[in-house]
Amino acid sequence: MIFNRGFGKNTGFGLFLICEVLAITGMTIRETGELGKGARFKITVLNGKWRYGSEAS
């Protein structure tokens, strides 16, 4: 729900755009925080589709 366009008090585009860009690259994002303890987001990156520092993949 928080990744839907227009969600929230302000413009509602931030998390929506992040979700859309990640989807183009084959990644996903989900919110895993607990009520009253803050927000937490997990991004899933496909195996072999990442690089660390200046290493080429």
C-alpha positions in Angstrom: 0.0 0.0 0.0 2.8 2.5 0.8 4.3 1.9 -2.6 1.1 3.1 -4.3 1.2 6.4 -6.1 -0.3 9.2 -4.0 0.0 7.4 -0.7 0.8 9.6 2.3 0.5 13.3 3.3 2.9 14.8 0.8 3.2 14.0 -2.9 3.2 10.2 -2.5 5.7 9.8 -5.3 9.0 8.9 -3.5 8.4 5.2 -2.6 6.3 4.8 -5.7 9.2 5.9 -7.9 11.7 3.8 -6.0 9.5 0.7 -6.5 9.1 1.4 -10.2 12.8 1.9 -10.8 13.7 -1.2 -8.9 11.1 -3.2 -10.8 12.7 -2.2 -14.1 16.0 -3.7 -12.9 14.4 -6.9 -11.6 14.7 -5.9 -8.0 12.0 -5.6 -5.3 11.4 -3.6 -2.2 9.2 -4.3 0.7 8.5 -2.6 4.1 9.2 -4.8 7.1 9.1 -2.3 10.0 7.0 -2.7 13.1 4.3 -0.2 14.2 5.8 2.2 16.8 9.4 1.0 16.1 10.0 2.8 12.8 10.2 1.9 9.1 12.5 -0.7 7.7 12.8 -1.6 4.0 14.3 -4.6 2.4 15.6 -4.6 -1.2 16.0 -7.9 -3.0 18.7 -8.0 -5.7 18.9 -10.9 -8.1 22.0 -13.1 -7.6 24.8 -12.0 -9.9 23.2 -8.6 -10.6 25.2 -6.6 -8.1 28.7 -5.4 -7.6 30.8 -4.3 -4.6 32.9 -1.2 -4.8 34.7 -0.8 -8.1 34.4 -4.5 -9.0 32.7 -5.2 -12.4 30.0 -7.9 -12.4 
